[in-house]
C-alpha cells in the first residue's frame, strides 16, 4: 500500500458562535473567534490517498486528477467564502476546524474512484493549529 498526499490551499472566514448562548458566554468560550464581524484564515488542506501503484503508470492515482476533484468539490465551495453563511455543507453546523474537516471528507469520498481510498485529511487553520481526520 502506497500513500500519496496532495496539498491544496483556500482562504475563508468564519466565527465560532453558539446562538443558544449569550454574547458573554460565546466570548468566554470562543474568545476573539466569536467576533461579530468574523475572522479569516489561510487554510492548508493535506489530502492523503492510498492504493497500489498502477503497473502501467506507476501512479496510485494521477495527482492532477485528484487536484481537480478537490478543487471542484471542496476548494471552489470554500475559497474566499464565509463558512457560516456561504457553504451549503456547513449549514447548521458549528464552523469549527473539527467539523469542517469531517464535512470536507464527506464531500470528497463519493468522488474518488473505487480503487482509491481516502486515508486522511489534515487541515491547518494556522501554522500552529491543525486537525487530522481518518474517517469514521
QUILINSUL-V786493 format. One line per field, one symbol per residue. phi: phi as a letter, one per 40 degrees, with the letter a starting at -180 (. if undefined). psi: psi as a letter, one per 40 degrees, with the letter a starting at -180 (. if undefined). burial: 1 if it has 9 or more other C-alpha atoms within 8 Angstrom, else 0. Layout:
phi->???
psi->???
burial->???
//
This chain:
phi->.bbbbbbbbababaacacccbcdccccccbfcccddcgabbbcbbbbbbbibccccbgccacccccdcccccbbcccbcfbcccbbbdcbdgbcccccccccccdcccdcbcddcbbccabbbccbcbbabbabgc
psi->hhhihhhiiihiiiihhheeiidddddddebdeehdeiiiigihhhhhiiahhhdddeidihddddddddddecddddhfihdddehdeeheihfidddddddddddddeeiidehhhdiihhhdieehiiihfa.
burial->0010010111111111100000000110011011100110111111111110110000011000011011111110111011110010010001101011111110110001000111111111110001111000
//
